Every structure is written in structure tokens, then in C-alpha cells.
Amino acid sequence: MKSKKYPSRPYRGRQERVHRIRAEVAIGRRLPDGCEVHHVDESLSDDCRLVICQSRSYHRLLHVRTRVLKAGGNPNTDRICCECKRVLLVASGFYGDGNQCRDCTRKRQQEHLRRPDIQKRRRDYERKRAASPERQRYMARLMARLSTQARPIADEEGN
């Protein structure tokens, strides 16, 4: 994340950031532990609008919703893919709680499977699986079942 240089000044015997001082003056007491101050217009100036957030997660949520709104989406129903930067409906375009749309997730999975080390691991796994005694017993039972179910074509036609 980018580091921003917030203006500060001495307050109550130590250096405090101006936006935190303004928030404390507005509520008339010290900010509770864990609270963060959100700059609504993302400005570092002394006279910007501020929101006091009860936690860092809520503060991050405000930034995410603002980004969606600036991209032309609805913050209640849309998200932005972290790869292709498209604004998509949450219900139709994303897997679970991830930050990638379905298209980018599929593309990433395919690239992952094309890696030589992953292909070697898959080949080794398939080779080991095919050679396992359990697999050989399963295949023998399957072949026996199929051979008993198969009838000559002439019998089915009645010849």
C-alpha cells in the first residue's frame, strides 16, 4: 500500500496526526483503541471530510466500496476483479469470496496446470495411482462386471 505523509502537530504532549486530532475534538474524547479515521475524499488537507471507523476492516470496506463507485458500479452488488479490473455483479462473476472474476480464475488455473513442475507431479500421481493394488483390484472387478453384462450383438437382434 502507498505510504501517505499526513500532516501532524504536537497534541497532548506528543506528535499526533491532524485528522486524528480533529476526530477527537469532534467527539469530545480520545479515539477508542482500534479506531481509524477515513478521509472521505482521500485528501490529506486539514479541512477534508472525515469518518471515524470502528476497525481497520470497516475502513478497508469503505475504500473498496469507494473504488467500485468510482469505477461506475453499485457498491451493494458489484465488485472489481483484481486482474482485469472489470466491474461485475458479485452473484454472476466471482467465485466465492475471491477477488478474481471467473474468467481470470480459469485463466490462472490453466496457466498453473501448464507449469512443468505441476505436470510432472500430476504424471507421477497418475502413475502411482494406476500401479496401486487397490486400483488394479477395482479395474479387475470393473472389467469382470462389464464382460458379464456384454452380450453378443446377434443375441440382441434375435438371430
Secondary structure as GFF3:
##gff-version 3
##sequence-region A 1 159
A	DSSP	beta_strand	8	11	.	.	.	ID=ss1
A	DSSP	beta_strand	14	17	.	.	.	ID=ss2
A	DSSP	alpha_helix	18	27	.	.	.	ID=ss3
A	DSSP	beta_strand	36	39	.	.	.	ID=ss4
A	DSSP	beta_strand	50	53	.	.	.	ID=ss5
A	DSSP	alpha_helix	56	70	.	.	.	ID=ss6
A	DSSP	beta_strand	78	80	.	.	.	ID=ss7
A	DSSP	beta_strand	87	89	.	.	.	ID=ss8
A	DSSP	alpha_helix	90	93	.	.	.	ID=ss9
A	DSSP	alpha_helix	102	114	.	.	.	ID=ss10
A	DSSP	alpha_helix	116	131	.	.	.	ID=ss11
A	DSSP	alpha_helix	133	149	.	.	.	ID=ss12
A	DSSP	alpha_helix	153	157	.	.	.	ID=ss13
###
